[in-house]
Amino acid sequence: MRWSAAVENWHKIHYDAAFAFEHDKLPGLLISGSLKQQFIANLLKDWVGQSGWVWKMKFQFRAMNVVGETLSIWAKATGKRKLDAFGLIDLELGILNENGLESTPGVAVVALPFANGPAVPYPFPDLHRMKSDGSVSAPG
């Protein structure tokens, strides 16, 4: 309920058990999709730390999660790219419940500094305009 209130999602399927069961015939109160999104963002943010950046993330809501399930938010590296100033790590990610059901598969790209190198620059460079020497071309 607190999350639904914070994001002003007043749909009863997130906080009114009788409505969820009887009216919508759901297996229980649903965990908000935006809360699951936040779980993924927090995992990535904590993983890159203060010297890295979460550049991109995308995922799909493919199954419902209900209050009371034990959820595991996971990510694994699937590739890496070395730029001049920092590296990019490609990730596969998702949210699994205790029965192994993957409800929220996705991918992400994070930027990490090199070992003993400086933090990834702030503001984060527009990688679509980044030149091979690490500089960024002017917009336009």
C-alpha atoms as an extended CHARMM CRD file, in Angstrom:
* protein
*
       140  EXT
         1         1  MET       CA              0.0000000000        0.0000000000        0.0000000000  PROA      1               0.0000000000
         2         2  ARG       CA              2.8210000000        2.4190000000        0.8230000000  PROA      2               0.0000000000
         3         3  TRP       CA              4.3500000000        1.9910000000       -2.6390000000  PROA      3               0.0000000000
         4         4  SER       CA              0.9850000000        2.4200000000       -4.3450000000  PROA      4               0.0000000000
         5         5  ALA       CA              0.3950000000        5.6090000000       -2.3380000000  PROA      5               0.0000000000
         6         6  ALA       CA              3.8790000000        6.9440000000       -3.0910000000  PROA      6               0.0000000000
         7         7  VAL       CA              3.4050000000        6.5600000000       -6.8480000000  PROA      7               0.0000000000
         8         8  GLU       CA             -0.3190000000        7.3980000000       -6.7130000000  PROA      8               0.0000000000
         9         9  ASN       CA             -1.4010000000        4.0470000000       -8.1210000000  PROA      9               0.0000000000
        10        10  TRP       CA             -4.7850000000        3.6570000000       -6.4900000000  PROA      10              0.0000000000
        11        11  HSD       CA             -5.8820000000        0.4560000000       -8.2420000000  PROA      11              0.0000000000
        12        12  LYS       CA             -7.4080000000       -1.7910000000       -5.5980000000  PROA      12              0.0000000000
        13        13  ILE       CA             -5.5800000000       -4.9090000000       -6.8420000000  PROA      13              0.0000000000
        14        14  HSD       CA             -2.5220000000       -3.6200000000       -4.9550000000  PROA      14              0.0000000000
        15        15  TYR       CA             -4.1200000000       -3.0340000000       -1.5370000000  PROA      15              0.0000000000
        16        16  ASP       CA             -7.7040000000       -4.4030000000       -1.2800000000  PROA      16              0.0000000000
        17        17  ALA       CA             -7.5270000000       -8.1930000000       -0.9030000000  PROA      17              0.0000000000
        18        18  ALA       CA            -11.2850000000       -8.7390000000       -1.1480000000  PROA      18              0.0000000000
        19        19  PHE       CA            -11.4200000000       -6.7510000000       -4.3770000000  PROA      19              0.0000000000
        20        20  ALA       CA             -8.4180000000       -8.5920000000       -5.8410000000  PROA      20              0.0000000000
        21        21  PHE       CA             -9.8610000000      -12.0300000000       -4.9810000000  PROA      21              0.0000000000
        22        22  GLU       CA            -13.5530000000      -11.5220000000       -5.5550000000  PROA      22              0.0000000000
        23        23  HSD       CA            -13.8530000000       -8.8450000000       -8.2270000000  PROA      23              0.0000000000
        24        24  ASP       CA            -10.7570000000       -9.4870000000      -10.3800000000  PROA      24              0.0000000000
        25        25  LYS       CA            -10.3660000000      -13.1910000000       -9.5020000000  PROA      25              0.0000000000
        26        26  LEU       CA             -6.6370000000      -12.7400000000       -8.8350000000  PROA      26              0.0000000000
        27        27  PRO       CA             -4.5590000000      -15.1470000000       -6.7370000000  PROA      27              0.0000000000
        28        28  GLY       CA             -3.7500000000      -12.3580000000       -4.2640000000  PROA      28              0.0000000000
        29        29  LEU       CA             -2.7260000000       -8.7250000000       -3.9790000000  PROA      29              0.0000000000
        30        30  LEU       CA             -0.4690000000       -7.8800000000       -6.8970000000  PROA      30              0.0000000000
        31        31  ILE       CA              2.9680000000       -6.3860000000       -6.4670000000  PROA      31              0.0000000000
        32        32  SER       CA              3.0420000000       -3.1520000000       -8.4450000000  PROA      32              0.0000000000
        33        33  GLY       CA              4.9960000000       -3.2340000000      -11.6960000000  PROA      33              0.0000000000
        34        34  SER       CA              6.6350000000        0.0700000000      -10.8000000000  PROA      34              0.0000000000
        35        35  LEU       CA              7.8610000000       -1.4910000000       -7.5300000000  PROA      35              0.0000000000
        36        36  LYS       CA              9.3870000000       -4.3770000000       -9.4880000000  PROA      36              0.0000000000
        37        37  GLN       CA             11.0050000000       -1.7860000000      -11.7750000000  PROA      37              0.0000000000
        38        38  GLN       CA             12.4690000000       -0.1080000000       -8.6980000000  PROA      38              0.0000000000
        39        39  PHE       CA             13.8240000000       -3.4360000000       -7.4190000000  PROA      39              0.0000000000
        40        40  ILE       CA             15.7570000000       -3.8390000000      -10.6880000000  PROA      40              0.0000000000
        41        41  ALA       CA             16.9910000000       -0.2350000000      -10.6920000000  PROA      41              0.0000000000
        42        42  ASN       CA             18.1990000000       -0.5650000000       -7.0860000000  PROA      42              0.0000000000
        43        43  LEU       CA             20.0680000000       -3.7840000000       -7.8430000000  PROA      43              0.0000000000
        44        44  LEU       CA             21.8640000000       -2.1520000000      -10.7770000000  PROA      44              0.0000000000
        45        45  LYS       CA             22.5510000000        1.1040000000       -8.9110000000  PROA      45              0.0000000000
        46        46  ASP       CA             23.9940000000       -0.7630000000       -5.9350000000  PROA      46              0.0000000000
        47        47  TRP       CA             26.1050000000       -2.9460000000       -8.2170000000  PROA      47              0.0000000000
        48        48  VAL       CA             27.7370000000       -0.0640000000      -10.1320000000  PROA      48              0.0000000000
        49        49  GLY       CA             28.3130000000        1.9450000000       -6.9500000000  PROA      49              0.0000000000
        50        50  GLN       CA             29.1150000000        5.6300000000       -6.7990000000  PROA      50              0.0000000000
        51        51  SER       CA             31.7330000000        5.5200000000       -9.5490000000  PROA      51              0.0000000000
        52        52  GLY       CA             29.6010000000        3.8250000000      -12.2350000000  PROA      52              0.0000000000
        53        53  TRP       CA             26.3390000000        4.5140000000      -14.0720000000  PROA      53              0.0000000000
        54        54  VAL       CA             23.2770000000        2.5740000000      -15.0980000000  PROA      54              0.0000000000
        55        55  TRP       CA             22.9940000000        3.5830000000      -18.7560000000  PROA      55              0.0000000000
        56        56  LYS       CA             20.0620000000        1.5480000000      -20.0790000000  PROA      56              0.0000000000
        57        57  MET       CA             17.5990000000       -0.9880000000      -18.7900000000  PROA      57              0.0000000000
        58        58  LYS       CA             14.5430000000       -2.5600000000      -20.3300000000  PROA      58              0.0000000000
        59        59  PHE       CA             12.3380000000       -5.4030000000      -19.2500000000  PROA      59              0.0000000000
        60        60  GLN       CA              8.9100000000       -6.9310000000      -19.7180000000  PROA      60              0.0000000000
        61        61  PHE       CA              6.2250000000       -7.7750000000      -17.1860000000  PROA      61              0.0000000000
        62        62  ARG       CA              5.3690000000      -11.3280000000      -18.2400000000  PROA      62              0.0000000000
        63        63  ALA       CA              3.8210000000      -12.7270000000      -15.0710000000  PROA      63              0.0000000000
        64        64  MET       CA              2.1410000000      -11.4500000000      -11.9380000000  PROA      64              0.0000000000
        65        65  ASN       CA              3.8000000000      -11.5040000000       -8.5510000000  PROA      65              0.0000000000
        66        66  VAL       CA              1.6380000000      -11.5060000000       -5.4480000000  PROA      66              0.0000000000
        67        67  VAL       CA              2.2450000000      -10.2880000000       -1.9290000000  PROA      67              0.0000000000
        68        68  GLY       CA              3.8840000000      -13.0540000000        0.0990000000  PROA      68              0.0000000000
        69        69  GLU       CA              6.0850000000      -14.4340000000       -2.6750000000  PROA      69              0.0000000000
        70        70  THR       CA              9.8120000000      -14.4430000000       -2.0960000000  PROA      70              0.0000000000
        71        71  LEU       CA             11.4060000000      -12.6010000000       -5.0120000000  PROA      71              0.0000000000
        72        72  SER       CA             15.0120000000      -12.7480000000       -6.1660000000  PROA      72              0.0000000000
        73        73  ILE       CA             16.2460000000       -9.9210000000       -8.3450000000  PROA      73              0.0000000000
        74        74  TRP       CA             19.1950000000      -11.0750000000      -10.4230000000  PROA      74              0.0000000000
        75        75  ALA       CA             21.5640000000       -9.9660000000      -13.1600000000  PROA      75              0.0000000000
        76        76  LYS       CA             24.4460000000      -11.6210000000      -14.9700000000  PROA      76              0.0000000000
        77        77  ALA       CA             27.0430000000      -10.1830000000      -17.2950000000  PROA      77              0.0000000000
        78        78  THR       CA             26.7140000000      -11.2800000000      -20.9140000000  PROA      78              0.0000000000
        79        79  GLY       CA             29.3160000000       -9.0460000000      -22.5560000000  PROA      79              0.0000000000
        80        80  LYS       CA             31.6810000000       -6.1480000000      -22.1470000000  PROA      80              0.0000000000
        81        81  ARG       CA             32.9790000000       -3.3050000000      -24.2760000000  PROA      81              0.0000000000
        82        82  LYS       CA             36.0370000000       -1.2120000000      -23.5600000000  PROA      82              0.0000000000
        83        83  LEU       CA             35.8000000000        2.5060000000      -24.3030000000  PROA      83              0.0000000000
        84        84  ASP       CA             38.7020000000        4.8800000000      -23.8180000000  PROA      84              0.0000000000
        85        85  ALA       CA             37.5100000000        6.3150000000      -20.4990000000  PROA      85              0.0000000000
        86        86  PHE       CA             35.4750000000        3.4090000000      -19.0170000000  PROA      86              0.0000000000
        87        87  GLY       CA             33.8650000000        0.0760000000      -19.8280000000  PROA      87              0.0000000000
        88        88  LEU       CA             30.3260000000       -0.9730000000      -20.6670000000  PROA      88              0.0000000000
        89        89  ILE       CA             28.8810000000       -4.2030000000      -19.2990000000  PROA      89              0.0000000000
        90        90  ASP       CA             25.8810000000       -5.8810000000      -20.9510000000  PROA      90              0.0000000000
        91        91  LEU       CA             23.5870000000       -7.6400000000      -18.5030000000  PROA      91              0.0000000000
        92        92  GLU       CA             20.6990000000      -10.0540000000      -18.6280000000  PROA      92              0.0000000000
        93        93  LEU       CA             18.3760000000       -9.6130000000      -15.6410000000  PROA      93              0.0000000000
        94        94  GLY       CA             15.0820000000      -10.5420000000      -14.1130000000  PROA      94              0.0000000000
        95        95  ILE       CA             12.9000000000      -11.2740000000      -11.1210000000  PROA      95              0.0000000000
        96        96  LEU       CA             12.3170000000      -14.8680000000      -10.0290000000  PROA      96              0.0000000000
        97        97  ASN       CA              9.8700000000      -16.0920000000       -7.4130000000  PROA      97              0.0000000000
        98        98  GLU       CA             10.5730000000      -18.9970000000       -5.0470000000  PROA      98              0.0000000000
        99        99  ASN       CA              9.1020000000      -21.4490000000       -7.5990000000  PROA      99              0.0000000000
       100       100  GLY       CA             11.5330000000      -20.3440000000      -10.3070000000  PROA      100             0.0000000000
       101       101  LEU       CA              8.9270000000      -18.3500000000      -12.2700000000  PROA      101             0.0000000000
       102       102  GLU       CA             10.6140000000      -15.5340000000      -14.1890000000  PROA      102             0.0000000000
       103       103  SER       CA              8.1500000000      -12.6540000000      -14.1560000000  PROA      103             0.0000000000
       104       104  THR       CA             10.2550000000       -9.7430000000      -15.3790000000  PROA      104             0.0000000000
       105       105  PRO       CA             13.0040000000      -10.6730000000      -17.8660000000  PROA      105             0.0000000000
       106       106  GLY       CA             15.1510000000       -7.9230000000      -19.2770000000  PROA      106             0.0000000000
       107       107  VAL       CA             18.5250000000       -6.5000000000      -20.1900000000  PROA      107             0.0000000000
       108       108  ALA       CA             20.6590000000       -3.5800000000      -19.0920000000  PROA      108             0.0000000000
       109       109  VAL       CA             23.9010000000       -1.7980000000      -19.9100000000  PROA      109             0.0000000000
       110       110  VAL       CA             25.9970000000       -0.3010000000      -17.1300000000  PROA      110             0.0000000000
       111       111  ALA       CA             29.1520000000        1.8060000000      -17.2980000000  PROA      111             0.0000000000
       112       112  LEU       CA             31.9790000000        1.0020000000      -14.9080000000  PROA      112             0.0000000000
       113       113  PRO       CA             35.3520000000        2.6220000000      -14.3320000000  PROA      113             0.0000000000
       114       114  PHE       CA             38.5150000000        0.6910000000      -15.0750000000  PROA      114             0.0000000000
       115       115  ALA       CA             40.3320000000       -0.8340000000      -12.0960000000  PROA      115             0.0000000000
       116       116  ASN       CA             42.1230000000        1.9700000000      -10.2460000000  PROA      116             0.0000000000
       117       117  GLY       CA             40.7500000000        4.4220000000      -12.8230000000  PROA      117             0.0000000000
       118       118  PRO       CA             38.6350000000        7.5250000000      -12.3830000000  PROA      118             0.0000000000
       119       119  ALA       CA             34.8810000000        7.3600000000      -11.9270000000  PROA      119             0.0000000000
       120       120  VAL       CA             32.6790000000        7.3400000000      -15.0020000000  PROA      120             0.0000000000
       121       121  PRO       CA             32.2850000000       11.0250000000      -15.9810000000  PROA      121             0.0000000000
       122       122  TYR       CA             29.3750000000       13.1420000000      -14.7870000000  PROA      122             0.0000000000
       123       123  PRO       CA             27.2480000000       14.0990000000      -16.5230000000  PROA      123             0.0000000000
       124       124  PHE       CA             27.2130000000       10.7490000000      -18.2370000000  PROA      124             0.0000000000
       125       125  PRO       CA             28.3410000000       11.2050000000      -21.8570000000  PROA      125             0.0000000000
       126       126  ASP       CA             25.9360000000       10.6950000000      -24.7430000000  PROA      126             0.0000000000
       127       127  LEU       CA             27.3740000000        7.4510000000      -26.0750000000  PROA      127             0.0000000000
       128       128  HSD       CA             25.4940000000        7.8990000000      -29.3380000000  PROA      128             0.0000000000
       129       129  ARG       CA             27.7330000000       10.9170000000      -30.0100000000  PROA      129             0.0000000000
       130       130  MET       CA             30.9430000000        9.5180000000      -28.5010000000  PROA      130             0.0000000000
       131       131  LYS       CA             33.9920000000        9.4590000000      -30.7730000000  PROA      131             0.0000000000
       132       132  SER       CA             36.5860000000        6.7090000000      -30.6660000000  PROA      132             0.0000000000
       133       133  ASP       CA             38.9420000000        8.9130000000      -28.6150000000  PROA      133             0.0000000000
       134       134  GLY       CA             36.3140000000        9.2260000000      -25.8590000000  PROA      134             0.0000000000
       135       135  SER       CA             35.3510000000       12.8200000000      -26.6680000000  PROA      135             0.0000000000
       136       136  VAL       CA             31.7400000000       13.7080000000      -27.4390000000  PROA      136             0.0000000000
       137       137  SER       CA             30.7110000000       15.4440000000      -30.6470000000  PROA      137             0.0000000000
       138       138  ALA       CA             28.4530000000       18.5070000000      -30.5360000000  PROA      138             0.0000000000
       139       139  PRO       CA             24.7160000000       17.9120000000      -30.9830000000  PROA      139             0.0000000000
       140       140  GLY       CA             23.2650000000       18.3570000000      -34.3850000000  PROA      140             0.0000000000
